[in-house]
Amino acid sequence: MRIPDQIRTQLAVKFAVLFPHLDERQRRLLMAAEARVLGHGGIRAVAQAAAVSETTVRKGVFELEAGEEPLGRVRRPGGGRKRVADLDPGLRPALLALVVPDERGDPMSPLRWTVKSTRTLARELTRAGHKVSADTVAGLLRVEGFSLQANAKTIEGSQHPDRDAKFRYLNEQAREYRDAGQPVISVDTKKKELVGEFKNSGQQWRPAGDPVPVNIHDFADPQLGKAVPYGIYDLESNTGWVNVGTDHDPAAFAVESIRRWWHGQGQAAYPRATRLLITADAGGSNGYRSRAWKLELARLAAETGLTITVCHLPPGTSKWNKIEHRLFSHITMNWRGCPLTSHEVIVQSIAATTTRTGLRVTAQLDTSTYPTGVQIKDAEIAALPLTRHTFHGDWNYALHPQPVPSVPEPRAPQTPDRQWDPAQLSHPELTGMTHWRLDQLTRTLTPDGNTQRGRPPRLSFPEQVLAAVLHLRVALAAEPLAVLFGSSRAAMHRTLLKNRRLLKAHGIAITPATTPPASLAVLQARVLALTRQTSNKIKTTC
């Protein structure tokens, strides 16, 4: 019986609508069902309407007549194209011959000195007569137990055996200090930053096709140099203090940063503090092996009257330091994609860093010079008021507020001393004001500041005002100022504190210099020269 054309047309429309939604087996069964309904001649009519071979339709009829249960899959087990490794028995050994000898140090391997990516391996296998794709190579390597591996720093040991116990001990110390209302800070030096028109990682929203132009090469600007941010993070108050240095990063700079934090923020936040806990990593300027770090901390303890306890993190765990992910990471995100064109940009960007959890950051520019190569003798370390803890005394120790040894002699400066004139202290480039304005400032502050109580001061009141201006303008610390003005460090600290309060009471603000003035190098050379002279006199007297 001939199948009418109308039925053929209806079947063609039905198949065109349903086939895109069916898999191979479902299509075959649908065509078989239609052919059985049509009876004699149905297989040919359905095959023509679906544009397939009669064999495909006939196979579907056989499957229906067999009465099999639904398979739950398109093909029967074992159906489909065979795997390349099954069709080519030599493929797997050839692949392992390329990979394994490299692990065993075989210099005859064709890929001994190349990066063995899956594409490279597939190309080498194809050249050897095993046609294979990169994806297949990756699959075979996984089956053989291979995976992408980075280098593992484990030759000296995967981790310190007391690593976990050290973290528990540090946590107990921090909890005990915080419960007693004593300050706990995390300290570290952030990555040194190039100052100038240099690329800074990250992106910011700007008009399309208008990126910020920067230098091609990252060579440090000889005039601007680098910035050295040393951070102090207060765990209890969620506040940060960053001292941005322009010189080196020795232990003296690290402790001076902590000193500035204490006088500028810590002392006001913890007026009844008698102890201070510092958590730091194991290396760098605040490392547990640094003798200068311990000596400078002992001097700070004697100056502040605090018992300073230091708990170092185990080696190789610096990223667990709180300051890394609670302060430094947010600073990096805040200035991402923004060239650090000047020291002022760096200081202001750090000070503007905030988080949704309430982080507040204070930043200062420190233009002081910190000599490197300071030698601390065994006798000086033995004389320190240092008490080591029972648990890992090399990592955990306390420095008590007692007198400390004299300052060791620094190594000779790398630049010759320039001709010194005391009048250079009031140079407008350093003070940021003319001599007439400096005199006016002194006259304004004299009625309230030039009062004598107790023994006469070593400095006249105009010298005290000048020292305060230099401290605020070019961020000279109390120690170099004491050397320049012939005063003691303690007296200079009192002078600076008094004059800062005096300026604040009169509503007078000294604007910090955006970049270190060129005249500052003369002062720094003078400080080093006077320090050497004093040290030589002490040696001669002894």
C-alpha positions as CSV (number, residue, x, y, z in Angstrom):
1,M,0.0,0.0,0.0
2,R,1.3,3.3,-1.0
3,I,1.7,5.9,1.8
4,P,-0.2,9.2,0.9
5,D,2.0,12.3,0.3
6,Q,0.0,14.1,3.0
7,I,1.1,11.7,5.6
8,R,4.7,12.0,4.4
9,T,4.5,15.8,4.7
10,Q,3.1,15.5,8.2
11,L,5.9,13.2,9.3
12,A,8.5,15.5,7.9
13,V,7.1,18.5,9.9
14,K,6.9,16.4,13.0
15,F,10.4,15.2,12.7
16,A,11.8,18.7,12.0
17,V,10.1,19.9,15.3
18,L,11.1,17.0,17.6
19,F,14.5,15.9,16.4
20,P,16.5,18.9,17.8
21,H,15.3,18.0,21.3
22,L,16.0,14.2,21.1
23,D,19.2,12.2,21.2
24,E,20.3,9.6,18.7
25,R,18.5,6.7,20.2
26,Q,15.3,8.6,20.9
27,R,15.1,9.7,17.3
28,R,15.6,6.1,16.2
29,L,12.8,4.8,18.4
30,L,10.4,7.6,17.4
31,M,10.9,6.8,13.7
32,A,10.5,3.0,14.4
33,A,7.2,3.7,16.2
34,E,5.8,5.8,13.3
35,A,6.9,3.1,10.8
36,R,5.1,0.4,12.7
37,V,1.9,2.4,12.8
38,L,2.0,2.9,9.0
39,G,2.5,-0.8,8.4
40,H,3.8,-2.1,5.0
41,G,6.0,0.5,3.4
42,G,6.2,2.5,6.6
43,I,10.0,2.1,7.0
44,R,10.7,3.6,3.6
45,A,8.2,6.4,4.0
46,V,9.6,7.4,7.4
47,A,13.2,7.2,6.2
48,Q,12.4,9.5,3.3
49,A,10.5,12.0,5.6
50,A,13.3,12.0,8.2
51,A,16.1,12.1,5.5
52,V,17.9,9.1,7.0
53,S,18.7,5.6,5.8
54,E,16.2,2.8,5.9
55,T,18.8,0.7,7.9
56,T,18.5,3.3,10.8
57,V,14.7,3.0,10.9
58,R,14.8,-0.8,10.6
59,K,17.3,-0.9,13.5
60,G,14.9,1.1,15.7
61,V,12.1,-1.4,14.8
62,F,14.2,-4.3,15.9
63,E,14.9,-2.5,19.2
64,L,11.2,-1.9,19.8
65,E,10.3,-5.5,19.0
66,A,13.0,-6.8,21.3
67,G,11.1,-5.2,24.3
68,E,14.3,-4.1,26.1
69,E,14.2,-2.0,29.2
70,P,15.2,1.7,28.8
71,L,19.0,1.9,28.9
72,G,19.3,5.3,30.5
73,R,22.0,6.2,28.0
74,V,22.3,6.9,24.2
75,R,24.8,4.1,23.4
76,R,25.2,0.6,24.7
77,P,28.2,-0.2,26.9
78,G,31.2,-0.4,24.6
79,G,29.6,1.5,21.8
80,G,31.1,4.6,20.2
81,R,34.7,5.4,19.1
82,K,37.5,3.6,20.9
83,R,40.0,5.5,23.1
84,V,43.2,6.5,21.4
85,A,45.2,4.7,24.1
86,D,43.3,1.5,23.2
87,L,43.8,1.9,19.5
88,D,47.5,2.8,19.9
89,P,49.1,0.5,22.5
90,G,52.4,2.3,22.1
91,L,51.0,5.7,23.0
92,R,51.1,5.4,26.8
93,P,54.7,4.0,27.0
94,A,55.8,6.7,24.6
95,L,54.2,9.5,26.8
96,L,55.8,8.1,30.0
97,A,59.1,7.9,28.2
98,L,59.0,11.6,27.6
99,V,57.8,12.6,31.1
100,V,59.4,10.1,33.6
101,P,63.1,10.4,32.4
102,D,63.0,14.1,33.2
103,E,62.0,13.3,36.7
104,R,64.9,10.9,37.0
105,G,67.4,13.2,35.4
106,D,67.9,11.4,32.1
107,P,69.8,13.8,29.8
108,M,68.8,11.9,26.7
109,S,65.1,12.7,26.9
110,P,64.0,14.9,23.9
111,L,62.2,17.3,26.2
112,R,64.8,17.4,29.0
113,W,65.5,21.1,28.7
114,T,62.0,22.4,27.6
115,V,58.8,23.2,29.4
116,K,56.7,20.1,29.0
117,S,53.2,21.5,28.4
118,T,50.5,19.2,27.0
119,R,50.9,20.9,23.6
120,T,54.6,20.3,23.6
121,L,54.1,16.6,24.5
122,A,51.4,16.2,21.9
123,R,53.7,17.7,19.2
124,E,56.6,15.4,20.2
125,L,54.3,12.3,20.3
126,T,52.9,13.2,16.8
127,R,56.4,13.5,15.5
128,A,57.1,10.0,16.8
129,G,54.1,8.6,15.0
130,H,51.4,8.8,17.8
131,K,48.8,11.2,16.6
132,V,47.2,12.7,19.7
133,S,45.8,16.0,20.9
134,A,46.8,18.1,23.9
135,D,43.6,17.3,25.7
136,T,44.1,13.6,25.3
137,V,47.7,14.0,26.7
138,A,46.3,15.8,29.7
139,G,43.8,13.0,30.3
140,L,46.4,10.3,30.0
141,L,48.7,12.1,32.5
142,R,45.9,12.3,35.0
143,V,45.2,8.6,34.7
144,E,48.9,7.9,35.3
145,G,48.8,9.9,38.5
146,F,50.4,13.1,37.2
147,S,49.3,16.7,38.1
148,L,50.5,20.2,37.7
149,Q,53.0,20.8,40.5
150,A,54.9,23.9,41.7
151,N,58.2,23.9,43.6
152,A,58.0,23.0,47.2
153,K,60.4,24.7,49.7
154,T,60.9,21.6,51.9
155,I,64.6,20.7,51.5
156,E,65.3,22.1,55.0
157,G,62.0,20.6,56.3
158,S,58.4,21.4,55.5
159,Q,57.9,23.4,58.7
160,H,59.3,24.0,62.2
161,P,58.3,21.2,64.6
162,D,57.1,23.8,67.1
163,R,55.2,25.9,64.6
164,D,51.7,25.1,66.0
165,A,52.8,25.4,69.6
166,K,54.4,28.7,68.8
167,F,51.2,30.1,67.4
168,R,49.2,28.9,70.4
169,Y,51.8,30.5,72.7
170,L,51.6,33.8,70.8
171,N,47.8,33.7,70.9
172,E,47.8,33.2,74.7
173,Q,50.2,36.1,75.2
174,A,48.1,38.4,73.0
175,R,44.9,37.4,74.9
176,E,46.5,38.0,78.3
177,Y,47.8,41.4,77.3
178,R,44.4,42.5,75.8
179,D,42.5,41.3,78.8
180,A,44.7,43.3,81.0
181,G,44.2,46.5,78.9
182,Q,47.8,46.5,77.7
183,P,48.7,47.3,74.0
184,V,49.3,44.6,71.5
185,I,50.8,45.6,68.1
186,S,51.8,43.8,65.0
187,V,54.8,45.4,63.1
188,D,56.5,44.9,59.8
189,T,58.1,46.7,56.8
190,K,55.9,46.9,53.7
191,K,57.4,46.4,50.3
192,K,59.6,49.3,49.3
193,E,57.9,51.5,46.7
194,L,59.5,53.5,43.8
195,V,58.6,57.2,43.9
196,G,57.9,58.8,40.6
197,E,56.0,58.1,37.4
198,F,56.2,54.3,37.7
199,K,53.6,51.6,37.0
200,N,51.6,50.5,40.0
201,S,49.8,47.2,39.8
202,G,46.0,47.2,39.6
203,Q,43.3,49.0,37.6
204,Q,41.1,52.0,38.2
205,W,38.0,53.3,36.3
206,R,39.0,55.9,33.6
207,P,37.7,57.0,30.2
208,A,38.2,54.2,27.7
209,G,41.5,54.5,25.9
210,D,43.0,57.0,28.4
211,P,45.3,55.1,30.8
212,V,47.7,57.0,33.1
213,P,51.1,57.2,31.2
214,V,54.1,56.0,33.2
215,N,57.7,55.2,32.6
216,I,58.7,52.2,30.5
217,H,61.5,51.1,32.8
218,D,61.4,50.8,36.6
219,F,64.7,52.4,37.4
220,A,64.6,54.3,40.7
221,D,64.6,58.1,40.3
222,P,67.9,59.4,41.8
223,Q,66.2,62.5,43.1
224,L,63.1,60.9,44.6
225,G,64.5,57.4,45.4
226,K,62.3,54.9,47.2
227,A,59.8,55.0,50.0
228,V,60.1,52.5,52.9
229,P,56.8,52.2,54.7
230,Y,57.1,50.6,58.2
231,G,53.7,49.8,59.7
232,I,52.4,49.4,63.3
233,Y,48.9,47.8,63.6
234,D,47.0,48.0,66.9
235,L,45.0,44.8,67.2
236,E,42.6,46.1,69.9
237,S,41.6,49.4,68.4
238,N,41.9,48.4,64.7
239,T,44.2,51.4,63.9
240,G,47.3,51.6,61.9
241,W,50.4,53.8,62.0
242,V,52.8,53.9,59.0
243,N,56.2,55.7,59.2
244,V,57.3,56.3,55.6
245,G,61.1,56.4,55.5
246,T,63.3,57.8,52.7
247,D,66.6,56.1,53.7
248,H,67.4,52.5,54.6
249,D,65.5,49.9,56.7
250,P,67.7,49.1,59.6
251,A,66.6,48.2,63.2
252,A,67.0,51.8,64.2
253,F,64.3,52.8,61.7
254,A,62.0,50.1,62.9
255,V,62.2,51.1,66.5
256,E,61.9,54.8,65.7
257,S,58.7,54.0,63.9
258,I,57.4,52.3,67.0
259,R,58.6,55.2,69.1
260,R,56.6,57.6,66.9
261,W,53.5,55.5,67.2
262,W,53.8,55.4,70.9
263,H,54.2,59.2,71.3
264,G,51.7,60.0,68.6
265,Q,49.0,57.5,69.2
266,G,49.7,54.7,71.6
267,Q,50.3,56.7,74.7
268,A,47.0,58.5,74.4
269,A,45.1,55.3,73.7
270,Y,46.7,53.4,76.6
271,P,47.5,56.0,79.3
272,R,47.9,53.4,82.0
273,A,50.0,51.0,80.0
274,T,53.0,49.4,81.7
275,R,53.7,46.7,79.2
276,L,53.8,46.5,75.4
277,L,53.6,43.3,73.3
278,I,55.1,43.3,69.8
279,T,54.4,40.6,67.3
280,A,56.8,40.5,64.4
281,D,58.1,38.1,61.8
282,A,61.4,36.3,62.1
283,G,63.5,38.3,59.6
284,G,64.3,41.7,58.4
285,S,65.0,44.8,60.4
286,N,62.9,43.4,63.3
287,G,64.2,39.8,63.1
288,Y,64.9,37.7,66.1
289,R,68.6,37.4,65.2
290,S,69.1,41.2,64.9
291,R,71.2,42.5,67.8
292,A,70.5,46.1,66.8
293,W,66.8,45.4,67.1
294,K,67.2,44.3,70.7
295,L,69.4,47.2,71.6
296,E,67.1,49.8,70.1
297,L,64.1,48.3,71.8
298,A,66.0,48.3,75.2
299,R,66.6,52.0,74.7
300,L,62.9,52.6,73.9
301,A,61.9,50.6,77.0
302,A,64.2,52.8,79.1
303,E,62.8,56.0,77.5
304,T,59.1,55.1,77.8
305,G,59.2,53.1,81.1
306,L,57.4,50.2,79.4
307,T,58.4,46.5,79.6
308,I,58.5,45.5,75.9
309,T,57.8,41.9,75.1
310,V,58.5,40.6,71.6
311,C,57.0,37.4,70.2
312,H,58.3,36.5,66.8
313,L,56.4,34.3,64.3
314,P,58.2,31.1,63.3
315,P,60.4,31.3,60.2
316,G,58.5,31.1,56.9
317,T,55.1,32.3,58.4
318,S,55.4,36.0,57.9
319,K,52.1,36.1,55.9
320,W,50.3,35.1,59.1
321,N,51.3,38.3,60.7
322,K,48.2,40.3,61.4
323,I,49.5,43.5,59.9
324,E,49.9,41.8,56.5
325,H,46.2,41.1,55.9
326,R,44.6,43.8,58.2
327,L,46.6,46.8,57.1
328,F,49.1,46.3,54.3
329,S,46.7,44.5,52.0
330,H,44.2,47.4,52.3
331,I,46.8,50.0,51.6
332,T,47.8,48.1,48.4
333,M,44.2,48.0,47.3
334,N,43.6,51.7,48.1
335,W,46.4,52.9,45.8
336,R,46.1,50.2,43.1
337,G,46.6,51.5,39.6
338,C,47.7,54.9,40.9
339,P,51.4,55.9,40.3
340,L,53.1,57.0,43.5
341,T,54.5,60.2,42.0
342,S,55.7,61.8,45.3
343,H,56.2,61.1,49.0
344,E,53.1,63.2,49.7
345,V,51.0,61.0,47.4
346,I,52.2,57.9,49.3
347,V,51.6,59.4,52.8
348,Q,48.1,60.7,51.8
349,S,47.1,57.5,50.1
350,I,48.1,55.5,53.2
351,A,46.3,57.9,55.5
352,A,43.1,57.7,53.4
353,T,42.9,53.9,53.7
354,T,39.8,52.7,55.5
355,T,37.7,49.5,55.6
356,R,34.1,48.7,56.4
357,T,35.2,47.3,59.7
358,G,36.4,50.7,60.8
359,L,40.2,50.7,60.1
360,R,41.8,54.1,60.5
361,V,45.4,54.8,59.5
362,T,47.9,57.6,60.3
363,A,50.9,58.2,58.1
364,Q,54.0,60.3,58.5
365,L,57.0,61.1,56.4
366,D,60.4,60.3,58.0
367,T,63.3,62.0,56.3
368,S,65.9,61.0,58.9
369,T,69.1,59.1,58.0
370,Y,69.6,55.7,59.5
371,P,73.1,54.3,59.2
372,T,73.6,50.7,58.3
373,G,76.4,48.3,59.3
374,V,76.1,49.0,63.0
375,Q,78.2,46.5,64.9
376,I,76.8,45.3,68.3
377,K,79.4,43.5,70.5
378,D,78.8,40.5,72.7
379,A,79.4,42.5,75.8
380,E,76.7,45.0,74.9
381,I,74.2,42.3,74.2
382,A,75.1,40.6,77.5
383,A,74.5,43.9,79.3
384,L,71.0,44.4,78.0
385,P,68.1,44.2,80.5
386,L,66.7,41.2,78.5
387,T,64.8,38.3,79.9
388,R,64.1,35.3,77.6
389,H,60.9,33.3,78.0
390,T,61.0,29.6,78.9
391,F,59.3,28.6,75.7
392,H,61.7,29.3,72.8
393,G,63.6,32.2,74.3
394,D,65.1,33.0,70.9
395,W,61.7,33.9,69.7
396,N,60.1,35.3,72.9
397,Y,61.8,37.7,75.1
398,A,61.2,40.9,77.2
399,L,63.2,44.1,77.5
400,H,62.9,46.0,80.8
401,P,63.0,49.8,81.4
402,Q,66.6,49.9,82.7
403,P,69.7,51.8,81.6
404,V,71.3,50.4,78.4
405,P,74.8,50.4,76.9
406,S,76.0,53.4,75.0
407,V,75.3,53.8,71.2
408,P,77.8,51.8,69.1
409,E,79.9,53.5,66.5
410,P,78.2,53.5,63.0
411,R,80.3,52.9,60.0
412,A,81.6,55.8,58.1
413,P,79.2,57.6,55.8
414,Q,79.4,57.0,52.1
415,T,79.4,60.7,51.3
416,P,82.0,63.3,52.5
417,D,80.9,65.9,55.1
418,R,79.9,69.3,53.6
419,Q,80.9,72.6,55.0
420,W,78.7,73.2,58.1
421,D,77.1,76.5,59.1
422,P,74.7,76.6,62.1
423,A,72.6,79.2,60.2
424,Q,71.6,76.4,57.8
425,L,69.2,75.1,60.4
426,S,66.9,78.0,59.7
427,H,67.2,77.8,55.9
428,P,63.8,78.6,54.3
429,E,64.0,75.3,52.3
430,L,64.1,73.4,55.6
431,T,61.6,75.5,57.6
432,G,59.2,76.2,54.8
433,M,59.1,79.9,55.8
434,T,61.3,83.0,55.5
435,H,63.5,84.2,58.4
436,W,61.0,87.0,59.1
437,R,58.1,84.6,59.4
438,L,60.1,82.4,61.7
439,D,60.8,85.3,63.9
440,Q,57.1,86.3,63.9
441,L,56.2,82.7,64.9
442,T,58.7,82.8,67.7
443,R,57.2,86.1,69.0
444,T,53.7,84.8,68.8
445,L,54.6,81.7,70.9
446,T,57.0,83.5,73.4
447,P,54.3,84.7,76.0
448,D,53.0,81.2,76.6
449,G,56.1,79.1,75.8
450,N,59.1,81.0,77.2
451,T,58.4,80.1,80.8
452,Q,61.1,78.7,83.0
453,R,60.3,76.0,85.5
454,G,63.0,74.2,87.5
455,R,66.5,74.1,86.1
456,P,67.3,76.4,83.1
457,P,66.8,74.7,79.7
458,R,69.7,73.9,77.5
459,L,68.1,75.6,74.5
460,S,66.9,79.1,74.1
461,F,63.2,79.5,73.2
462,P,63.9,80.5,69.6
463,E,66.0,77.3,69.2
464,Q,63.2,75.3,70.7
465,V,60.7,76.7,68.2
466,L,63.2,76.1,65.3
467,A,63.6,72.5,66.5
468,A,59.9,71.9,66.5
469,V,59.5,73.4,63.1
470,L,62.2,71.1,61.7
471,H,60.6,68.1,63.4
472,L,57.2,68.9,61.9
473,R,58.4,70.2,58.5
474,V,61.0,67.6,57.5
475,A,60.2,64.9,60.1
476,L,63.5,65.0,61.9
477,A,63.4,62.7,64.9
478,A,64.4,63.8,68.4
479,E,67.8,62.0,68.3
480,P,69.3,63.9,65.3
481,L,67.8,67.1,66.5
482,A,69.4,66.6,69.9
483,V,72.8,66.1,68.1
484,L,72.3,69.2,66.0
485,F,71.3,71.5,68.8
486,G,73.7,70.1,71.4
487,S,70.9,68.8,73.7
488,S,70.0,65.4,75.2
489,R,67.5,63.1,73.6
490,A,65.2,63.2,76.6
491,A,65.3,67.0,76.8
492,M,64.6,67.2,73.1
493,H,61.6,64.9,73.4
494,R,60.2,67.2,76.1
495,T,60.9,70.2,74.0
496,L,59.1,68.8,71.0
497,L,56.1,67.7,73.0
498,K,55.8,71.1,74.6
499,N,56.0,73.0,71.4
500,R,53.6,70.7,69.5
501,R,51.0,71.4,72.2
502,L,51.8,75.1,72.0
503,L,51.3,75.2,68.2
504,K,48.1,73.3,68.5
505,A,46.8,75.7,71.2
506,H,47.5,78.7,68.9
507,G,45.9,76.9,65.9
508,I,49.2,77.0,63.9
509,A,49.9,74.1,61.5
510,I,53.3,73.4,60.1
511,T,52.8,71.8,56.6
512,P,55.1,68.8,56.1
513,A,57.4,68.9,53.1
514,T,56.1,66.9,50.1
515,T,59.6,65.7,49.2
516,P,62.9,65.7,51.2
517,P,64.6,69.1,50.6
518,A,68.1,69.0,49.2
519,S,69.5,70.9,52.2
520,L,68.5,68.0,54.4
521,A,71.5,66.1,53.2
522,V,73.7,68.7,54.9
523,L,72.0,68.2,58.2
524,Q,72.2,64.4,57.9
525,A,76.0,64.6,57.2
526,R,76.4,66.9,60.2
527,V,74.6,64.4,62.5
528,L,76.9,61.6,61.4
529,A,80.0,63.7,61.8
530,L,79.1,64.8,65.3
531,T,78.2,61.2,66.3
532,R,81.6,60.1,65.2
533,Q,83.4,62.9,67.1
534,T,81.5,62.0,70.2
535,S,82.3,58.3,69.9
536,N,86.0,59.1,69.3
537,K,86.1,61.3,72.4
538,I,84.6,58.6,74.5
539,K,87.2,56.1,73.2
540,T,90.0,58.6,74.0
541,T,88.7,59.2,77.5
542,C,88.5,55.5,78.2
